[in-house]
């Protein structure tokens, strides 16, 4: 399956990577980006993995960072709807497509 990102999810990823770069340096920012890629690839390779989320979504937690990737299966695509910080308001992204 191919992975596609909702534009708001992509903005969340960029914001998080920027935060890690500004507050920890290049290494944490790159580690965050690598973890995002790992989790997105896991969703594409094993879309049944993860826990049920809101409104027919699936969620996968990052290992080293307090983030969760929320996605839906849309035909041959894994559609990433949110890259949500785990302390942020739950379900804020639920209306995304």
N, CA, C and O atoms as a printed pandas DataFrame, in Angstrom:
     atom_number atom_name residue_name chain_id  residue_number  x_coord  y_coord  z_coord
0              1         N          UNK        A               1    0.832   -1.183    0.000
1              2        CA          UNK        A               1    0.000    0.000    0.000
2              3         C          UNK        A               1    0.878    1.248    0.000
3              4         O          UNK        A               1    2.005    1.238    0.496
4              5         N          UNK        A               2    0.346    2.295   -0.555
5              6        CA          UNK        A               2    1.047    3.573   -0.555
6              7         C          UNK        A               2    0.523    4.437    0.585
7              8         O          UNK        A               2   -0.622    4.298    1.015
8              9         N          UNK        A               3    1.377    5.325    1.063
9             10        CA          UNK        A               3    1.014    6.222    2.153
10            11         C          UNK        A               3    0.780    7.614    1.581
11            12         O          UNK        A               3    1.586    8.115    0.796
12            13         N          UNK        A               4   -0.328    8.234    1.978
13            14        CA          UNK        A               4   -0.566    9.633    1.641
14            15         C          UNK        A               4   -0.906   10.373    2.934
15            16         O          UNK        A               4   -1.511    9.821    3.854
16            17         N          UNK        A               5   -0.502   11.626    2.970
17            18        CA          UNK        A               5   -0.685   12.432    4.172
18            19         C          UNK        A               5   -1.698   13.535    3.922
19            20         O          UNK        A               5   -1.623   14.236    2.913
20            21         N          UNK        A               6   -2.638   13.688    4.831
21            22        CA          UNK        A               6   -3.501   14.858    4.872
22            23         C          UNK        A               6   -2.585   16.062    5.062
23            24         O          UNK        A               6   -1.585   15.965    5.773
24            25         N          UNK        A               7   -2.905   17.184    4.445
25            26        CA          UNK        A               7   -2.023   18.353    4.539
26            27         C          UNK        A               7   -1.843   18.826    5.983
27            28         O          UNK        A               7   -0.775   19.321    6.344
28            29         N          UNK        A               8   -2.874   18.677    6.802
29            30        CA          UNK        A               8   -2.748   19.080    8.206
30            31         C          UNK        A               8   -1.834   18.130    8.972
31            32         O          UNK        A               8   -1.097   18.560    9.859
32            33         N          UNK        A               9   -1.876   16.841    8.638
33            34        CA          UNK        A               9   -0.974   15.877    9.273
34            35         C          UNK        A               9    0.469   16.174    8.875
35            36         O          UNK        A               9    1.378   16.094    9.702
36            37         N          UNK        A              10    0.671   16.512    7.619
37            38        CA          UNK        A              10    2.009   16.864    7.153
38            39         C          UNK        A              10    2.527   18.100    7.887
39            40         O          UNK        A              10    3.697   18.159    8.264
40            41         N          UNK        A              11    1.658   19.079    8.085
41            42        CA          UNK        A              11    2.044   20.291    8.831
42            43         C          UNK        A              11    2.386   19.947   10.278
43            44         O          UNK        A              11    3.311   20.527   10.846
44            45         N          UNK        A              12    1.657   19.015   10.878
45            46        CA          UNK        A              12    1.962   18.594   12.252
46            47         C          UNK        A              12    3.334   17.941   12.330
47            48         O          UNK        A              12    4.086   18.176   13.276
48            49         N          UNK        A              13    3.661   17.121   11.337
49            50        CA          UNK        A              13    4.975   16.471   11.307
50            51         C          UNK        A              13    6.081   17.507   11.169
51            52         O          UNK        A              13    7.097   17.431   11.860
52            53         N          UNK        A              14    5.888   18.463   10.287
53            54        CA          UNK        A              14    6.898   19.509   10.089
54            55         C          UNK        A              14    7.061   20.356   11.344
55            56         O          UNK        A              14    8.178   20.724   11.706
56            57         N          UNK        A              15    5.956   20.664   12.007
57            58        CA          UNK        A              15    6.003   21.451   13.239
58            59         C          UNK        A              15    6.764   20.699   14.336
59            60         O          UNK        A              15    7.571   21.288   15.054
60            61         N          UNK        A              16    6.502   19.404   14.459
61            62        CA          UNK        A              16    7.192   18.602   15.477
62            63         C          UNK        A              16    8.685   18.509   15.174
63            64         O          UNK        A              16    9.510   18.685   16.070
64            65         N          UNK        A              17    9.037   18.235   13.926
65            66        CA          UNK        A              17   10.455   18.149   13.552
66            67         C          UNK        A              17   11.153   19.474   13.818
67            68         O          UNK        A              17   12.288   19.501   14.295
68            69         N          UNK        A              18   10.473   20.572   13.508
69            70        CA          UNK        A              18   11.034   21.908   13.769
70            71         C          UNK        A              18   11.228   22.119   15.268
71            72         O          UNK        A              18   12.263   22.639   15.684
72            73         N          UNK        A              19   10.264   21.732   16.074
73            74        CA          UNK        A              19   10.376   21.888   17.525
74            75         C          UNK        A              19   11.597   21.123   18.051
75            76         O          UNK        A              19   12.387   21.656   18.831
76            77         N          UNK        A              20   11.739   19.872   17.613
77            78        CA          UNK        A              20   12.893   19.076   18.069
78            79         C          UNK        A              20   14.205   19.691   17.606
79            80         O          UNK        A              20   15.189   19.666   18.347
80            81         N          UNK        A              21   14.240   20.238   16.403
81            82        CA          UNK        A              21   15.455   20.874   15.902
82            83         C          UNK        A              21   15.799   22.113   16.727
83            84         O          UNK        A              21   16.959   22.324   17.081
84            85         N          UNK        A              22   14.798   22.926   17.032
85            86        CA          UNK        A              22   15.027   24.154   17.797
86            87         C          UNK        A              22   15.365   23.888   19.263
87            88         O          UNK        A              22   16.121   24.642   19.875
88            89         N          UNK        A              23   14.808   22.823   19.820
89            90        CA          UNK        A              23   14.976   22.561   21.250
90            91         C          UNK        A              23   15.978   21.469   21.587
91            92         O          UNK        A              23   16.381   21.331   22.742
92            93         N          UNK        A              24   16.385   20.692   20.588
93            94        CA          UNK        A              24   17.318   19.615   20.876
94            95         C          UNK        A              24   18.451   19.492   19.882
95            96         O          UNK        A              24   19.462   18.846   20.160
96            97         N          UNK        A              25   18.288   20.109   18.723
97            98        CA          UNK        A              25   19.313   20.029   17.699
98            99         C          UNK        A              25   18.896   19.145   16.537
99           100         O          UNK        A              25   17.769   18.655   16.463
100          101         N          UNK        A              26   19.830   18.965   15.651
101          102        CA          UNK        A              26   19.568   18.218   14.420
102          103         C          UNK        A              26   19.279   16.744   14.700
103          104         O          UNK        A              26   18.372   16.171   14.095
104          105         N          UNK        A              27   20.023   16.132   15.594
105          106        CA          UNK        A              27   19.866   14.693   15.842
106          107         C          UNK        A              27   18.448   14.312   16.286
107          108         O          UNK        A              27   17.876   13.379   15.723
108          109         N          UNK        A              28   17.857   15.004   17.280
109          110        CA          UNK        A              28   16.488   14.640   17.657
110          111         C          UNK        A              28   15.473   14.883   16.536
111          112         O          UNK        A              28   14.514   14.125   16.386
112          113         N          UNK        A              29   15.686   15.932   15.758
113          114        CA          UNK        A              29   14.791   16.215   14.647
114          115         C          UNK        A              29   14.846   15.098   13.606
115          116         O          UNK        A              29   13.812   14.644   13.116
116          117         N          UNK        A              30   16.052   14.664   13.277
117          118        CA          UNK        A              30   16.204   13.555   12.326
118          119         C          UNK        A              30   15.640   12.258   12.886
119          120         O          UNK        A              30   15.045   11.469   12.152
120          121         N          UNK        A              31   15.825   12.034   14.181
121          122        CA          UNK        A              31   15.284   10.826   14.817
122          123         C          UNK        A              31   13.757   10.832   14.758
123          124         O          UNK        A              31   13.139    9.796   14.513
124          125         N          UNK        A              32   13.155   11.994   14.982
125          126        CA          UNK        A              32   11.696   12.096   14.885
126          127         C          UNK        A              32   11.243   11.760   13.462
127          128         O          UNK        A              32   10.303   10.988   13.273
128          129         N          UNK        A              33   11.902   12.331   12.479
129          130        CA          UNK        A              33   11.539   12.089   11.082
130          131         C          UNK        A              33   11.694   10.609   10.728
131          132         O          UNK        A              33   10.844   10.048   10.035
132          133         N          UNK        A              34   12.760    9.978   11.192
133          134        CA          UNK        A              34   12.965    8.551   10.943
134          135         C          UNK        A              34   11.878    7.706   11.603
135          136         O          UNK        A              34   11.401    6.733   11.019
136          137         N          UNK        A              35   11.489    8.079   12.818
137          138        CA          UNK        A              35   10.433    7.341   13.516
138          139         C          UNK        A              35    9.102    7.504   12.797
139          140         O          UNK        A              35    8.333    6.548   12.696
140          141         N          UNK        A              36    8.824    8.688   12.301
141          142        CA          UNK        A              36    7.608    8.913   11.519
142          143         C          UNK        A              36    7.604    8.013   10.288
143          144         O          UNK        A              36    6.594    7.377    9.988
144          145         N          UNK        A              37    8.710    7.957    9.584
145          146        CA          UNK        A              37    8.808    7.096    8.402
146          147         C          UNK        A              37    8.607    5.631    8.772
147          148         O          UNK        A              37    7.926    4.892    8.061
148          149         N          UNK        A              38    9.203    5.214    9.888
149          150        CA          UNK        A              38    9.067    3.816   10.333
150          151         C          UNK        A              38    7.606    3.475   10.611
151          152         O          UNK        A              38    7.112    2.436   10.173
152          153         N          UNK        A              39    6.923    4.346   11.336
153          154        CA          UNK        A              39    5.529    4.088   11.700
154          155         C          UNK        A              39    4.629    4.130   10.463
155          156         O          UNK        A              39    3.735    3.295   10.328
156          157         N          UNK        A              40    4.849    5.083    9.565
157          158        CA          UNK        A              40    4.050    5.164    8.337
158          159         C          UNK        A              40    4.272    3.924    7.471
159          160         O          UNK        A              40    3.319    3.390    6.903
160          161         N          UNK        A              41    5.511    3.467    7.365
161          162        CA          UNK        A              41    5.793    2.247    6.593
162          163         C          UNK        A              41    5.162    1.020    7.240
163          164         O          UNK        A              41    4.681    0.127    6.544
164          165         N          UNK        A              42    5.162    0.976    8.556
165          166        CA          UNK        A              42    4.518   -0.127    9.272
166          167         C          UNK        A              42    3.017   -0.135    8.958
167          168         O          UNK        A              42    2.438   -1.196    8.724
168          169         N          UNK        A              43    2.393    1.039    8.953
169          170        CA          UNK        A              43    0.970    1.137    8.615
170          171         C          UNK        A              43    0.719    0.634    7.197
171          172         O          UNK        A              43   -0.282   -0.039    6.953
172          173         N          UNK        A              44    1.609    0.946    6.264
173          174        CA          UNK        A              44    1.450    0.518    4.873
174          175         C          UNK        A              44    1.660   -0.985    4.709
175          176         O          UNK        A              44    0.957   -1.631    3.932
176          177         N          UNK        A              45    2.615   -1.535    5.433
177          178        CA          UNK        A              45    2.937   -2.953    5.298
178          179         C          UNK        A              45    1.993   -3.852    6.081
179          180         O          UNK        A              45    1.704   -4.973    5.664
180          181         N          UNK        A              46    1.510   -3.354    7.223
181          182        CA          UNK        A              46    0.631   -4.145    8.076
182          183         C          UNK        A              46   -0.535   -3.275    8.558
183          184         O          UNK        A              46   -0.614   -2.953    9.744
184          185         N          UNK        A              47   -1.437   -2.893    7.652
185          186        CA          UNK        A              47   -2.497   -1.947    8.008
186          187         C          UNK        A              47   -3.433   -2.441    9.102
187          188         O          UNK        A              47   -4.117   -1.634    9.731
188          189         N          UNK        A              48   -3.480   -3.741    9.341
189          190        CA          UNK        A              48   -4.316   -4.279   10.414
190          191         C          UNK        A              48   -3.686   -4.152   11.782
191          192         O          UNK        A              48   -4.328   -4.415   12.799
192          193         N          UNK        A              49   -2.441   -3.754   11.806
193          194        CA          UNK        A              49   -1.739   -3.586   13.076
194          195         C          UNK        A              49   -2.174   -2.256   13.693
195          196         O          UNK        A              49   -2.614   -1.355   12.979
196          197         N          UNK        A              50   -2.055   -2.137   14.967
197          198        CA          UNK        A              50   -2.440   -0.901   15.630
198          199         C          UNK        A              50   -3.731   -1.094   16.394
199          200         O          UNK        A              50   -4.288   -2.191   16.437
200          201         N          UNK        A              51   -4.195   -0.027   16.990
201          202        CA          UNK        A              51   -5.405   -0.063   17.809
202          203         C          UNK        A              51   -6.508    0.728   17.123
203          204         O          UNK        A              51   -6.233    1.706   16.428
204          205         N          UNK        A              52   -7.752    0.309   17.314
205          206        CA          UNK        A              52   -8.850    1.085   16.741
206          207         C          UNK        A              52   -8.873    2.494   17.321
207          208         O          UNK        A              52   -8.666    2.690   18.519
208          209         N          UNK        A              53   -9.125    3.465   16.459
209          210        CA          UNK        A              53   -9.217    4.858   16.879
210          211         C          UNK        A              53  -10.616    5.386   16.623
211          212         O          UNK        A              53  -11.545    4.612   16.395
212          213         N          UNK        A              54  -10.765    6.681   16.658
213          214        CA          UNK        A              54  -12.053    7.327   16.433
214          215         C          UNK        A              54  -12.492    7.211   14.978
215          216         O          UNK        A              54  -11.665    7.265   14.067
216          217         N          UNK        A              55  -13.778    7.054   14.767
217          218        CA          UNK        A              55  -14.406    7.111   13.441
218          219         C          UNK        A              55  -13.734    6.251   12.374
219          220         O          UNK        A              55  -13.443    6.716   11.272
220          221         N          UNK        A              56  -13.499    5.007   12.720
221          222        CA          UNK        A              56  -12.957    4.075   11.746
222          223         C          UNK        A              56  -11.485    4.224   11.447
223          224         O          UNK        A              56  -11.011    3.749   10.415
224          225         N          UNK        A              57  -10.758    4.872   12.326
225          226        CA          UNK        A              57   -9.319    5.033   12.117
226          227         C          UNK        A              57   -8.558    3.963   12.886
227          228         O          UNK        A              57   -9.113    3.235   13.708
228          229         N          UNK        A              58   -7.290    3.898   12.592
229          230        CA          UNK        A              58   -6.361    3.045   13.328
230          231         C          UNK        A              58   -5.257    3.945   13.847
231          232         O          UNK        A              58   -4.906    4.936   13.206
232          233         N          UNK        A              59   -4.712    3.606   15.001
233          234        CA          UNK        A              59   -3.637    4.424   15.562
234          235         C          UNK        A              59   -2.417    3.557   15.846
235          236         O          UNK        A              59   -2.518    2.407   16.273
236          237         N          UNK        A              60   -1.273    4.154   15.593
237          238        CA          UNK        A              60    0.022    3.538   15.901
238          239         C          UNK        A              60    0.835    4.546   16.698
239          240         O          UNK        A              60    0.963    5.705   16.304
240          241         N          UNK        A              61    1.377    4.104   17.807
241          242        CA          UNK        A              61    2.177    4.979   18.661
242          243         C          UNK        A              61    3.637    4.956   18.232
243          244         O          UNK        A              61    4.172    3.915   17.852
244          245         N          UNK        A              62    4.265    6.111   18.298
245          246        CA          UNK        A              62    5.705    6.193   18.076
246          247         C          UNK        A              62    6.385    5.549   19.285
247          248         O          UNK        A              62    5.837    5.564   20.387
248          249         N          UNK        A              63    7.568    4.989   19.081
249          250        CA          UNK        A              63    8.308    4.376   20.193
250          251         C          UNK        A              63    9.026    5.401   21.052
251          252         O          UNK        A              63    8.903    5.370   22.277
252          253         N          UNK        A              64    9.769    6.302   20.441
253          254        CA          UNK        A              64   10.648    7.201   21.197
254          255         C          UNK        A              64   10.091    8.595   21.413
255          256         O          UNK        A              64   10.727    9.419   22.070
256          257         N          UNK        A              65    8.925    8.869   20.877
257          258        CA          UNK        A              65    8.368   10.222   20.937
258          259         C          UNK        A              65    6.908   10.139   21.361
259          260         O          UNK        A              65    6.244    9.141   21.081
260          261         N          UNK        A              66    6.398   11.165   22.031
261          262        CA          UNK        A              66    5.011   11.128   22.516
262          263         C          UNK        A              66    4.006   11.511   21.425
263          264         O          UNK        A              66    3.236   12.458   21.583
264          265         N          UNK        A              67    4.024   10.773   20.332
265          266        CA          UNK        A              67    3.151   11.045   19.196
266          267         C          UNK        A              67    2.433    9.774   18.767
267          268         O          UNK        A              67    2.900    8.660   19.003
268          269         N          UNK        A              68    1.288    9.973   18.133
269          270        CA          UNK        A              68    0.493    8.878   17.586
270          271         C          UNK        A              68    0.133    9.220   16.151
271          272         O          UNK        A              68   -0.250   10.351   15.852
272          273         N          UNK        A              69    0.256    8.239   15.266
273          274        CA          UNK        A              69   -0.130    8.385   13.878
274          275         C          UNK        A              69   -1.522    7.777   13.729
275          276         O          UNK        A              69   -1.724    6.603   14.042
276          277         N          UNK        A              70   -2.484    8.573   13.251
277          278        CA          UNK        A              70   -3.848    8.113   12.996
278          279         C          UNK        A              70   -4.038    7.997   11.494
279          280         O          UNK        A              70   -3.684    8.907   10.745
280          281         N          UNK        A              71   -4.602    6.869   11.054
281          282        CA          UNK        A              71   -4.786    6.661    9.622
282          283         C          UNK        A              71   -6.060    5.881    9.328
283          284         O          UNK        A              71   -6.643    5.241   10.203
284          285         N          UNK        A              72   -6.472    5.957    8.059
285          286        CA          UNK        A              72   -7.575    5.164    7.517
286          287         C          UNK        A              72   -7.075    4.485    6.258
287          288         O          UNK        A              72   -6.170    4.981    5.586
288          289         N          UNK        A              73   -7.667    3.358    5.949
289          290        CA          UNK        A              73   -7.401    2.693    4.684
290          291         C          UNK        A              73   -8.401    3.238    3.668
291          292         O          UNK        A              73   -9.610    3.219    3.899
292          293         N          UNK        A              74   -7.884    3.722    2.546
293          294        CA          UNK        A              74   -8.708    4.289    1.488
294          295         C          UNK        A              74   -8.287    3.623    0.183
295          296         O          UNK        A              74   -7.396    4.109   -0.512
296          297         N          UNK        A              75   -8.929    2.517   -0.139
297          298        CA          UNK        A              75   -8.554    1.757   -1.330
298          299         C          UNK        A              75   -7.169    1.173   -1.166
299          300         O          UNK        A              75   -6.933    0.367   -0.266
300          301         N          UNK        A              76   -6.246    1.576   -2.036
301          302        CA          UNK        A              76   -4.864    1.100   -1.990
302          303         C          UNK        A              76   -3.955    2.042   -1.207
303          304         O          UNK        A              76   -2.733    1.899   -1.245
304          305         N          UNK        A              77   -4.543    2.998   -0.500
305          306        CA          UNK        A              77   -3.761    3.992    0.222
306          307         C          UNK        A              77   -3.979    3.899    1.724
307          308         O          UNK        A              77   -5.074    3.610    2.205
308          309         N          UNK        A              78   -2.905    4.153    2.438
309          310        CA          UNK        A              78   -2.984    4.430    3.865
310          311         C          UNK        A              78   -3.022    5.946    3.942
311          312         O          UNK        A              78   -2.050    6.613    3.587
312          313         N          UNK        A              79   -4.121    6.487    4.396
313          314        CA          UNK        A              79   -4.302    7.940    4.465
314          315         C          UNK        A              79   -4.042    8.397    5.886
315          316         O          UNK        A              79   -4.846    8.146    6.783
316          317         N          UNK        A              80   -2.906    9.074    6.093
317          318        CA          UNK        A              80   -2.538    9.576    7.416
318          319         C          UNK        A              80   -3.336   10.859    7.666
319          320         O          UNK        A              80   -3.241   11.828    6.912
320          321         N          UNK        A              81   -4.121   10.837    8.743
321          322        CA          UNK        A              81   -4.985   11.963    9.073
322          323         C          UNK        A              81   -4.384   12.885   10.113
323          324         O          UNK        A              81   -4.663   14.083   10.121
324          325         N          UNK        A              82   -3.553   12.329   10.997
325          326        CA          UNK        A              82   -2.973   13.158   12.055
326          327         C          UNK        A              82   -1.700   12.518   12.581
327          328         O          UNK        A              82   -1.553   11.296   12.616
328          329         N          UNK        A              83   -0.794   13.381   12.984
329          330        CA          UNK        A              83    0.387   13.012   13.745
330          331         C          UNK        A              83    0.239   13.813   15.027
331          332         O          UNK        A              83    0.723   14.939   15.143
332          333         N          UNK        A              84   -0.438   13.203   15.976
333          334        CA          UNK        A              84   -0.923   13.917   17.153
334          335         C          UNK        A              84   -0.014   13.726   18.361
335          336         O          UNK        A              84    0.373   12.606   18.695
336          337         N          UNK        A              85    0.315   14.824   19.001
337          338        CA          UNK        A              85    1.031   14.756   20.272
338          339         C          UNK        A              85    0.080   14.141   21.289
339          340         O          UNK        A              85   -1.099   14.493   21.328
340          341         N          UNK        A              86    0.575   13.239   22.100
341          342        CA          UNK        A              86   -0.287   12.482   22.994
342          343         C          UNK        A              86   -0.869   13.298   24.142
343          344         O          UNK        A              86   -1.779   12.828   24.826
344          345         N          UNK        A              87   -0.366   14.508   24.370
345          346        CA          UNK        A              87   -0.958   15.332   25.422
346          347         C          UNK        A              87   -1.899   16.392   24.845
347          348         O          UNK        A              87   -2.447   17.212   25.582
348          349         N          UNK        A              88   -2.080   16.367   23.532
349          350        CA          UNK        A              88   -2.978   17.320   22.880
350          351         C          UNK        A              88   -4.422   16.821   23.009
351          352         O          UNK        A              88   -4.658   15.637   23.251
352          353         N          UNK        A              89   -5.359   17.713   22.850
353          354        CA          UNK        A              89   -6.786   17.399   22.976
354          355         C          UNK        A              89   -7.149   16.196   22.095
355          356         O          UNK        A              89   -6.971   16.256   20.878
356          357         N          UNK        A              90   -7.652   15.110   22.686
357          358        CA          UNK        A              90   -8.000   13.917   21.911
358          359         C          UNK        A              90   -9.074   14.213   20.858
359          360         O          UNK        A              90  -10.027   14.948   21.119
360          361         N          UNK        A              91   -8.910   13.644   19.693
361          362        CA          UNK        A              91   -9.909   13.724   18.658
362          363         C          UNK        A              91  -10.034   15.047   17.931
363          364         O          UNK        A              91  -10.969   15.231   17.153
364          365         N          UNK        A              92   -9.111   15.979   18.164
365          366        CA          UNK        A              92   -9.196   17.295   17.507
366          367         C          UNK        A              92   -9.188   17.157   15.987
367          368         O          UNK        A              92   -9.680   18.041   15.286
368          369         N          UNK        A              93   -8.655   16.100   15.490
369          370        CA          UNK        A              93   -8.456   15.882   14.061
370          371         C          UNK        A              93   -9.571   15.038   13.428
371          372         O          UNK        A              93   -9.525   14.773   12.227
372          373         N          UNK        A              94  -10.559   14.615   14.203
373          374        CA          UNK        A              94  -11.523   13.590   13.790
374          375         C          UNK        A              94  -12.315   13.920   12.523
375          376         O          UNK        A              94  -12.798   12.999   11.864
376          377         N          UNK        A              95  -12.463   15.166   12.165
377          378        CA          UNK        A              95  -13.226   15.534   10.962
378          379         C          UNK        A              95  -12.385   15.532    9.687
379          380         O          UNK        A              95  -12.900   15.808    8.603
380          381         N          UNK        A              96  -11.120   15.229    9.810
381          382        CA          UNK        A              96  -10.231   15.251    8.632
382          383         C          UNK        A              96  -10.512   14.092    7.697
383          384         O          UNK        A              96  -11.006   13.038    8.096
384          385         N          UNK        A              97  -10.182   14.324    6.450
385          386        CA          UNK        A              97  -10.330   13.286    5.399
386          387         C          UNK        A              97   -8.996   12.968    4.801
387          388         O          UNK        A              97   -8.905   12.127    3.907
